[in-house]
Amino acid sequence: MPQSHSALYAHLIFSTKDRFPFLKDVLRQRTHAYLSTLFRDMGSAFVVVGGVADHVHVLFDLGRIHAAKDFVEQVKRESSKMIKTWEPNLDKFYWQRGYGIFSVSPTHRESVEAYVRNHEEHHRKKSFQEEYRNFLNRYGIDFDEQYVWD
């Protein structure tokens, strides 16, 4: 086959260190916009960012250029460096060490996009920990509770 094609959508979830609510109001909007820019600059043709004060959700097209691990590490590193420059009190900002990344079928992209876009509403009913455990269970990922949170 002379051409390469891909449709690899991923749902990425990661939180602030210790789920400290750094990302309030304007800072959240600015962070989401910056994350979108980073993803696009890295070749993701489709990206939607949402979340609340202590974590983010990103639905994006992983494409065929980057390995997921390298992609996520670069986005977290670059965004953390930038966020720390925005305000003096953000010098202690960090993302958590880990992350969750889950495959999304192109046939489910619209429903996941709605979930990410309306994330604040979702968290009026469920905590981050409940939500994340549900993702791990839904995808059949074994985990030890003592190592999930940092």
N, C-alpha and C positions, 0 to 999 in steps of 0.2 A: 504494500500500500504506500503510495508516494507522499501522502499527507498524514499528519497526526491530528486526532480530534479528541476532545475530552468534555465531559460534563460532570465535574466533581464538585458538588456543593458540600460545604461543611458548616456545622453550627459549633462555634467556639464559645466557651464560657470560662472566664477567669475573674478573680476578685482582687480587691485591694488587700494588702498585707493585713492579716487579722480582721479582715472585713471592716476596716475603719472607714467610716462614711465620708471620705474625702470628696467624692464626686457629687456635690450638691448643686442644683440649679444651673447657673451660668457655666460653672466649671465642668459639669457633666456634658452640657451641650458642646462646649469647646473640645472636650476630650473625645466625644463621639465623632465630631467633625475631623479632628486630627487623625483618629484611628482610620476613618474612612479614606482619608488622603493617603495614609501609609499603605493600606491594602491596595488601593488603586495604583500607587507608584510601584508596588511590587508585582503588578500584572493582573490583579483581580479585576475582571470586567464587571462583576456584580458584587456589591457589598451593602449590607444594611446593619447599622449598629444601634443597639438599644441597651437599656439597663437601668439601674438605680444607683443610689449613692455609694454602694459598696461592691458592685460587680457589673460586668458588661457581658453582653451577648452579641456575637457577630455572626451573621449569616453571609457567607461569601463563596465565590467561585475559586476553588483552589488552583484550578488550571493544571497545567502539566509541567510547569517550570520548577516549582519549589517542592521540597519535601515538607510535609506538614510541620514537623518539629522545628525545622530551620525557619520556616515562615513565621510561626508563633513566637519563637524566641526573638527574632529580629523585631517584630511588631511590639512586643512587650518592652524590650530594651530601649528602642528608639522613642516610644511614647513616654516611658518613665523618665528618660532624660529630658524630654521637652516639657513635660508637666512640671517638673521641679523648677523650671525657669520662670514659670508664669507668676508665681506669688512667693514671697519670702517664707510663709508658713508651710509651703509644699516641699521644702527641702527634705522632709522625712517621708515623702511619698514613695511607696513601693507597691508593685503588684505581688501577689502571692507567687510562690515558686512554681506551683503546678498549674494545670489547666485541664479542661475537658474539651475534647473535640469529637464531634459525632457526625457521621455521614447523613446526608439528606438526599433522598431521591428527588430527581427533578419533578416528579409528580406531586411531591409534598412541599415544594419550595414556597408556594404561595401561603400555605397555612403556617409554616415556620416563619416566614417574613412577617405575617400578621402578629405572631407571638412575640417576635423581637420588637417590632414597632410599638406594641401595646404592653410593654413589659412592666411599666409602673403599675398599671391596673392589676396585672397578675399578682404582684407582690402585696396587694392588700389582703390576699387570701392565704398566701403560702410564704414561708420563710425561704431564704436562700438555701439553707441546709436541706429542707424538705424537697425543694425543687431539684437540687443537684443529686440527692439520693435517688429521686424518681428517674432522672436521666440515666444514672448508672444501672439501676435495676432494669429499666426498659431496654437498654442495650446489652444486658447480660454481662456486665462488667463486675467481676469480683473486686471487693475493696475491703480494707480494714479501716474502720471508723477512726481509729487513733492517728492514721496517716493521711486522712483526707483534708483536714483543716490545718492551716497555718496562718 
